[in-house]
Amino acid sequence: MLAIVGEDAVHRVEGLPGESAAVGLTLALGRLRSLGVTGLRVALPAPGHPLGLSGPPEFNARAMEAEEAVVCYGAALGLVPEVYEAGPEGDVHVEVVWQVLPVREAPPADVPSLGEAERELAEALREATEVLSRLDVAGSGPVAEAALDAYRARAERGREVLAPGYPPRAVRVLELAQRVGLLVSLAYENGHGAAVTSGEMAARSQALRPVERTARRAQVAAYNAYVEERERGVR
């Protein structure tokens, strides 16, 4: 439960079958289980990339806007978060309302296997590093090093990036995907570096976009690995 809520003050769920009003997260998870839900898949869609979604269009559109969603395994339901800030000035806290919507029972879009995700990450990182290094935007220098040191410190403090029971490969893929995502963010934040011509800036963007996409695909593959293995009858 703490892993879901994080530092948010309140999580509520609206539109749950059998409930006429919003309910707390604990009750909602129990209700979903009674409806046949045995697992939850993460979706991390972005404009033009419905990663992890299965439809219908209404659900996909809302998930795209939120850039995240949860799709139930065992019942044709999905949840999309709406985030609000509440409270007086100086004491503002975050509230999250999860909207329950019907989904299409179909394979989620564009989610690779763990093996595919790991191979794609290694290849994309290699290719992008070559291009970004040539353009002097590979996320180097003291600011980038400090950010990477902070990332490593966070990783060491909370080595359990996934719940117990996940395959070791999922942990490895998620850690690599998070590191790749951080490097992409650093490259964006550091500006154009030596990429001063329009052609160089276009090459920089072309290098970053597929790496960012690959990192998101790998994260979804890692988060969903437990459910996928159960579906295949491994567990």
C-alpha positions in Angstrom: 0.0 0.0 0.0 2.8 2.4 0.9 4.4 1.8 -2.5 1.2 2.9 -4.2 0.5 6.0 -2.1 4.1 7.2 -1.7 4.1 10.7 -0.3 0.6 11.6 -1.4 -1.9 12.4 1.3 -5.0 10.8 0.0 -5.9 8.2 -2.7 -9.5 7.6 -3.6 -11.2 5.5 -6.2 -14.3 6.6 -8.1 -16.6 4.6 -10.5 -15.9 1.2 -8.9 -18.6 -1.3 -9.7 -20.9 -1.8 -6.7 -19.9 1.5 -5.1 -22.0 4.6 -5.4 -19.3 7.0 -4.2 -15.6 7.3 -4.0 -13.9 4.8 -1.7 -10.5 4.5 -0.1 -7.7 2.6 -1.7 -7.8 -0.4 0.7 -11.5 -1.0 0.1 -11.1 -0.5 -3.6 -8.3 -3.1 -3.9 -10.5 -5.5 -1.9 -13.4 -4.8 -4.2 -11.4 -5.3 -7.3 -10.2 -8.7 -6.0 -13.8 -9.7 -5.4 -14.5 -8.8 -9.0 -11.9 -11.3 -10.2 -8.9 -9.0 -10.5 -5.7 -11.0 -9.7 -3.1 -8.6 -11.0 -2.5 -5.0 -12.2 -0.6 -3.9 -15.2 1.1 -0.6 -15.5 0.7 1.6 -18.7 2.9 4.6 -19.4 1.5 6.1 -22.6 2.8 9.2 -24.3 1.5 11.2 -27.3 1.7 8.9 -30.3 2.7 5.9 -28.2 -0.2 4.1 -26.4 2.3 2.0 -24.4 0.5 -0.7 -22.3 -3.0 0.3 -23.4 -5.6 -2.0 -24.9 -8.6 0.4 -25.6 -11.3 1.5 -25.9 -10.6 5.0 -27.2 -12.2 6.8 -24.2 -9.9 5.0 -21.8 -6.9 5.4 -24.0 -7.5 9.2 -24.3 -7.8 9.7 -20.6 -4.7 7.6 -20.0 -2.8 9.5 -22.6 -3.7 12.8 -20.9 -2.5 11.4 -17.5 0.5 9.7 -19.1 -0.1 6.7 -16.8 -2.8 4.2 -16.0 -3.4 0.8 -14.5 -5.1 -2.1 -16.4 -6.6 -4.9 -14.3 -5.8 -8.5 -15.1 -8.9 -10.7 -14.5 -11.6 -8.1 -15.1 -12.1 -5.6 -18.0 -11.4 -2.6 -15.9 -8.8 0.1 -15.9 -7.9 3.0 -13.6 -6.6 6.5 -14.6 -5.3 8.9 -11.9 -6.3 12.5 -11.6 -4.0 14.5 -9.4 -5.1 17.5 -7.3 -3.4 19.8 -4.9 -5.4 20.7 -1.8 -4.9 22.5 1.5 -4.1 26.1 2.6 -1.0 27.9 1.4 2.0 26.6 3.1 0.3 23.2 3.8 -0.5 22.0 0.3 -0.8 18.3 -0.1 -1.5 16.0 -3.1 -4.7 14.1 -3.5 -5.1 11.4 -6.2 -8.5 10.2 -7.5 -8.4 7.0 -9.6 -11.3 6.9 -12.1 -12.4 3.3 -12.9 -13.3 2.8 -16.6 -14.1 -0.2 -18.8 -11.2 -1.5 -20.9 -11.0 -3.9 -23.8 -9.7 -7.3 -23.0 -6.8 -7.5 -25.4 -3.0 -7.7 -25.2 -1.5 -4.3 -24.1 0.1 -2.3 -26.8 3.8 -2.4 -27.5 5.0 -4.1 -24.3 8.2 -6.2 -24.9 9.3 -9.3 -23.0 12.0 -8.8 -20.4 14.6 -10.2 -22.7 13.6 -7.9 -25.6 13.6 -4.9 -23.3 17.1 -5.7 -21.9 18.5 -6.1 -25.4 16.8 -2.9 -26.7 18.0 -0.8 -23.8 21.6 -1.9 -24.3 21.4 -1.2 -28.1 19.6 2.1 -27.7 22.0 3.4 -25.0 25.0 2.5 -27.2 23.7 4.3 -30.2 22.5 7.3 -28.4 25.7 7.7 -26.4 27.7 7.8 -29.7 25.5 10.5 -31.2 25.2 12.6 -28.0 28.9 12.4 -27.3 29.6 13.6 -30.8 27.3 16.6 -30.2 28.6 17.2 -26.7 25.2 16.7 -25.0 25.7 13.3 -23.4 25.0 14.6 -19.9 28.5 15.2 -18.7 30.1 17.6 -16.3 29.7 18.3 -12.6 25.9 18.8 -12.7 25.3 15.6 -14.4 27.8 13.7 -12.1 26.0 15.1 -9.1 22.7 14.0 -10.4 24.0 10.5 -11.1 25.5 10.3 -7.7 22.2 11.2 -6.2 20.5 8.5 -8.3 23.0 5.9 -7.1 22.5 7.0 -3.4 18.7 6.6 -3.8 19.1 3.2 -5.4 21.3 2.0 -2.6 18.9 3.3 0.1 16.0 1.4 -1.5 17.4 -1.6 -3.3 14.0 -3.2 -3.4 12.8 -1.5 -6.6 10.1 -4.2 -7.1 8.1 -6.2 -4.6 9.3 -9.6 -3.5 8.4 -12.4 -6.0 9.5 -10.5 -9.2 12.1 -12.3 -11.3 15.7 -10.9 -10.9 15.8 -10.0 -14.5 12.8 -7.6 -14.0 14.7 -5.8 -11.2 17.8 -5.5 -13.5 15.8 -4.2 -16.4 13.9 -1.6 -14.3 17.2 -0.3 -12.7 18.8 0.1 -16.1 15.6 1.7 -17.6 15.5 4.2 -14.7 19.2 5.0 -15.2 18.7 5.5 -19.0 15.7 7.7 -18.3 17.8 9.8 -16.0 20.5 10.2 -18.6 17.9 11.3 -21.2 16.5 13.9 -18.7 20.0 15.2 -18.1 20.6 15.5 -21.8 17.4 17.6 -22.2 18.1 19.7 -19.1 21.7 20.5 -20.2 20.4 22.3 -23.3 21.9 21.9 -26.8 25.5 21.7 -25.7 27.6 22.0 -28.8 24.6 21.2 -31.0 24.3 24.7 -32.5 23.1 24.1 -36.0 19.5 23.0 -36.8 20.9 19.8 -38.2 22.8 19.0 -35.1 19.8 19.8 -32.9 17.6 17.5 -35.0 20.2 14.7 -34.7 20.2 15.2 -30.9 16.4 15.0 -30.7 16.4 12.0 -33.0 18.9 10.3 -30.7 16.9 11.0 -27.5 13.4 10.2 -28.6 13.9 6.4 -29.3 16.0 6.0 -26.2 13.3 7.6 -24.1 10.7 5.4 -25.7 12.8 2.3 -25.2 13.3 3.2 -21.5 9.5 3.6 -21.0 8.8 0.3 -22.7 11.4 -1.5 -20.5 9.9 0.0 -17.4 6.4 -1.3 -18.3 7.9 -4.7 -19.1 9.6 -4.8 -15.7 6.6 -3.6 -13.7 4.3 -6.1 -15.5 6.6 -9.1 -15.4 5.0 -10.7 -12.4 1.5 -10.6 -14.0 2.9 -11.8 -17.3 4.6 -14.8 -15.7 1.4 -15.7 -13.9 -0.6 -15.4 -17.1 1.8 -17.8 -18.8 1.4 -20.2 -16.0 5.0 -19.9 -14.7 3.7 -19.1 -11.2 
